[in-house]
Amino acid sequence: MPPAIRKFYEFNQINTFVYTKRIKKNQTKDNNEFKNLWTVNYFYETKDNFPTIQARSEIIRRLETESTPLENALRTMERANQELAAIVVKFSQPADNISPLTMILQGTIEAAVNGGVKNYIDAFFSADFVAVTPNDKTNAERLKKAVKQQTENLGRALKLHSTLCPPSIRALQAQLEKSYGELQQLMTKF
């Protein structure tokens, strides 16, 4: 589906809303916040579609679901991959301002070096986690694929950024390439 049509339907003719609340279960003395991050999702379905001229709409159904830390990590990684792929498509056309691409690359690559992907690997691919939750093998495999996909997407985005970046940010490009190399090294152990 073309991005413009998808975006229209994401924000129009909506009758289901979600409120997400973070909770902590199974408190451990581990510094890895991803390992203990559970979420409760409250879904509300309304009688009318939004946007509407009415001030209120009757809630016809409520649903509450709980997501495990692994499911949260998977959802976050898949969302990040979609955003990264969309921005690469957007900047495949010549653009005057590449700041959004630069910010996403810097935030994703630098976060990976400082803990982002590394924290996911430490939390969900250690021997003690797999032993505790054998039923999550499918989600763990999906997360592993999403992490590898993100690394590939970052490589493509970084190559695109190198062709578009002006000389004034070549030093930043070099730093991003160095950090990306460290991320790739981490992925070989994964």
C-alpha positions, 0 to 999 in steps of 0.5 A: 500500500502506498505510504500516503494511503496508509498514513490516511487510514492510520489517522482517519476512520478510526474507532479503536484506541489503545492506552499503554501502561508500563509495569515492572514485574519480577524485580531483579537487581539487573541494570537491564531495564528491558528484561523487566519491562512489561506493558498492559494495553487497554483497548477501547472500541468506540461506536463512531469512527473518528474524526467526527463532529461529535464531542463524545462517542460511546465505548462499546468494547474494552479489552486488556492485554499484557505484553511480556518484555520480549514482546515489547522488545520485538514490537519496538524493533519492528517499529524502528525498522519500519521507520528506518525503511520509510526514511530511506525511501523518502531520502532516495529522492534528492532533498535539501535537508537531510537532518531527519536522516542524520538524526535517525542514523545518529540516534539508532547507531549511537544508541546501539553502541551505548546500549540499545541493541546490546541491551536487547541481546544481553536481556533476551539471548542470554542462557538464563533467559532462554531457560526461563522462557522456553515458550518464547522461542518464536518471538526470540527468533523474530527479534533476532531477525529484526535486529539483523534486519535493522543492521542491514537497514542501517547499512543502506541508510548510512550509504545513502547518507554518505552520498547526500551529506554536505562536506560540513558533516563529513566528520559526523559521517565518519563517526557514524561509520565507525560506530556502525562498524562496532555494531557489525562486530557485535552482530557477528557474536550474535 
